[in-house]
Amino acid sequence: MYRLILVSLLLTILYYLLRRMFRGFKTPLQNGQGNSSAQSQDDVQDQMIQDPICQIFVPRRIALIEQIGGREYCFCSKECAGKFRDEHPV
């Protein structure tokens, strides 16, 4: 019985070590310093934006961003952007 508990404990520890190794070792920020602006830029790029035509969500970094009527709109494709322009002439 003790062998089973010991083996399961060792396998659990091995799992967490391997998971951490493959995800990469992240160093903690020291005194609040670090790449916070780069991280916030990544957060903005990973933000999910809803297409106004087909209502699907796409990450901002791959969305088609267009200025229409002084506003910025994000689309999933050129077809949705064209359809939006047709429905909302400037």
N, C-alpha and C positions, 0 to 999 in steps of 0.2 A: 504494500500500500504506500509506504514511504517512497519507494522508487518511482511510482506513478506520479506522486505529487512533485518530487524533485525534477523528474523529466519534464513535466508540464510547465514548471516554473522556469527551467532553463530554456525551453522552447519559446516561452513568452518573452523572456529577456532577449533572446536571439532575434525574434521577430521585430521587436521595437528597435534594436540596434541596426538591423538591416534596413528597416523602413526609414530611419533617420539618416542612414548613410546614403540611400538612394535619393532622398529628398534634398540632400545637401545640408551641410552643417551651417546654420545661420548664427552669426555672431550677434550678441545683443548690442544694442546701441549704447554707447557709453556717454553718460551725462547729457542725453537728449540729442547728441550729435549724430549725424549720419546722412544718408541719402534720402531725406524725407521729401525733398522736391521731386526726385526721380520716382519715389514710391507713389506720391500723390498723382504724378503724371500717369503712371501705370494704372492707378485706380480709376482715373478719368477715362482712359482708353478701354478699360474692361467694363465700363458702365454699360448696362443693357438699355437700348433705346427702342421704343415701339414705333414701327412704321405706321404712318397715319392712314395708309390705304389698305394694306392687307392685315394689319394689326399683329404682326409677328414681332418678336423681340430679336434684335441683332446687337452684337457688341459694337460699341462706338468706333473701334479701330477698323472694322471692316464695313461700316455703314457708308452709304453714298450720301454725302452731306452737300446740300445745295441751299443757296440763298434765294428765296422766292418772296417777293413783296416785302423786303426788308427783314424777314425772319429766317432763321436757320432751321431747316428740316432735314431729318435723317431718314433714308430709305434703304430697303433691303436690296433693291435692284433698280436698273435704269427704267424698266417697264413701270414700276410703281411711281418713280419720279415723273415720268412722262404722263401717266394717268392723272397724277396730282396737278401738274401744270395745266392739263386740259380742263380739269374740274374747277380750278381756281385761277382764272386768268388775272394777270396783274393790271 
